[in-house]
Every structure is written in C-alpha cells, then in structure tokens.
C-alpha cells in the first residue's frame, strides 16, 4: 500500500486559508472532524507552514489531529521490528494566525508550532515551551528553533540494507527520539 520511496525534503506552504465551522471535533453524524490532520502515510511528512490562517467558529479540540502510526506496521515486510515513525515526527509552523466567532479558542497564540505526540519516545515533552494537547494527539510549542532532521544513505545497496533504529539523544534534557527508516 505505501511501498514507494516517500517524500524527501521540501516543505508545504498554506496561506490565507479560512477554516469555518469546526465548532466541535465531531460532526452532526458523530464522526471525528478536524481542520488540519495528517494523512496516513508511514513515511516523512514535509514541514508544513501555515501563514495568515483564520479559524472561524472553530473549537480548540477541532483545530488539529496528528495521527499516530499503526502498530500493525511493526512487521518484517513493512517497517521491521517496530513501527514506522514518520507520523511521530510531524511539524507544523503557524504564523499570523487569527481566531474569531463562537466557539473561539481563547488564549491561543498567533505564532506557534504543532508537533506529534511521539508516544514511543521522549521528545516534545522535554522541549522548552511545548505543552501537550491530548485532543490533538500533539504538542503546541512556542519555540521557533524546532526542525526536522533528515538523512539518507547514499550507498548503492541502500534499498536492500538498512541501519535502524537510530536514536537522537540529548542527555541534558532527556530527549530520546527513536527513528525508523521508511516503509519497505
């Protein structure tokens, strides 16, 4: 299903978008709804920049939903002995965000970042100025220095040989992020 090489690098830019009427995280039929969500791919999600976004009649719980990876991906034919970690390493950067209407998420900043709740590692919870938002399955951060580290093997046999998991650690803060390679 996801057996491609996935995206590499790049970013996405979304400007001057209005999200209207996400007043609840469930719609009138009882199904989940959110203004901004991650797709279901197991691999890297390019950093997404949102500029001049306007949330109108939108509740805080319905603003974001960053999905977690499927534990079913932890198998030898997909991601190896543990799940693919692309969905655990998503970063959204918002600038000049506006809010109006009812409901309105009071106390929300105009410039902030949203990053995944990596439930299998210690990451955003130890980053300064990051606060868990369980309804989003994410962290709201006010830390402009957040980024995503990418690396790729340039060896000719890189599709047949792998070197994961890789651990990114900062022993002073307790940051310990385990990264897996792309699916397949």
N, C-alpha and C positions, 0 to 999 in steps of 0.2 A: 504494500500500500504506500509506503513512504520511501521506497528503495532508490531515491535519487541522491545526488550529491548535496542537496540542500543549498541554501544561500550562503554566500561568503562576503563578509564585509558589508559595505553600503549602509545607508540609513533610509528612513522614510520621513517625509515631511508632510504634515497635515495642517493647513492654515484656514482660518476664517470659517470654521465649521460650527454649526449650532446643533446641539443635542436638545431636543424638546420633548417633554412629557415622560421622561423616565422617572416618574414620581415614586415608583416602588421597584424593588428588584424582582417582582413577579408581575406578570401581565394579567389581564382580566380572565384569562383561561387558567391561571395558576402556574404558568410556565415561567422559568427564570428569564430575566432580561437585564441587560446592562448596556450602557452607552459604548464602552470600549472594552473589548475582550481580546484574548489571544486565540489564535487558531490552534488546531490540534496537532501540529507538526512536532515531531520529537527533536528536531534539529535547531540550529541557531535562528533566533529572531532578531533581525536588524534593529538597532536602536531607533525608536520612533519619537520624532519631535512633533509636538502639538503647539502651535502658536495661534494666539487670538481665538481660542476655543471659548464658546459661550454655552454654559449649561443652564437651560431654561426649564423651570418646573421639574427639576431633577433632584431626587433624594440622594444623599451621600452613599447609601448602600448600593444604589443602582449605577454609580458612575463607572466602576471598573470591575472586571472579573478576570484575573490571571490564572488560568487553569494549571493544575499540577500534572506531571507526566503520568501516564498509565503504568501501573506496576506490572501489567502484562508485557510490557516491552523488555522486562528483565528476563531475557532468554538468549540462548547462544546464537540464534539466527537473526536477532534484531539488534539488541544493544549489549549483549554479553551478560555477565552475572548480576549486573544491577541496571536500573532503568536509564534510559537516555535522559540527559539533564538540560536539554535546550529550554524547556518550559520553566526550569528553575533559575534561569539566568536571563530574564527579560528585563529591559529597561525602557521606560517611557519618560520623556522630559517635557514638561509643560511650562509655557511662558505666556504671560499676559492673559491668564485665564479669567473669565468673568462668570458671575452667577447672578441669576435673577428669578423672580417668580416664586411659586409655592408648590411643593416644598423647595427650600433652598438650603444647601449645605453650609450652615453657619460656621465661621471660624476656619474655613478652608483658605489656604494661601493662594496667591495668584501665580507664584512661580514655585514649582516643586517637581519631584521625580517620584515615579512609582516603580517598584521593583518586586520581583516574585518573592513569595514566601517559600524559601527553599527548606522544606521540611526534613531533608536528609542531611543537611549540613548546617554549620553555624556561619551565617553570612550577614544579612541586613540587620539582624537583631543586635549586632555589636558595632554597627557603623554609626558614628555620631549623627544626631538629628534625624534618625529614622524611627518611625512609630508604626507598630503593627496595626493593620486594618483588616481584621479577620473576615469581614463581609466581602472584601475584595480578594482575599487569599493573597495579600500583598503587603508591602510596607510603603507608607508615604514618607518620603525623605525630603529634607531641605538641605541638600549637600550637593553643590554644583560639581564636585570632583568625582562623582560616580561615573563609571565607564564599564565597558565590556572588553575583556581580553580575548583575543583570537590568536590561534596559532595553527599551523598546518605542516605536516610532514611533506617535504619536497622529494623524498625518496621515490624511485621508480616503482617500488612494490608497496606503496602506501595504502592501496586498496586491499591488499592481502595480509598486511602486517599492521599490528596496532600497538599502541603504548598508552593504555588507560587502565585504571583511573589515574588522573593527575590531581594532585591536591595543591590548592593555593592557600598558603597559611600566613597569618600574621600573629605570632605568638603573644605580642604585647596586648592586642585587643581580643584575642581568642577567635579571630576569623579563621575558618577552616572549611573551604568550599571544595567539594569533590566534583570533578568534571569528567564526563564520559565523552567518547567520540560520537560522531553522527551514527544514525541507524544504518545497519547493513554495511 
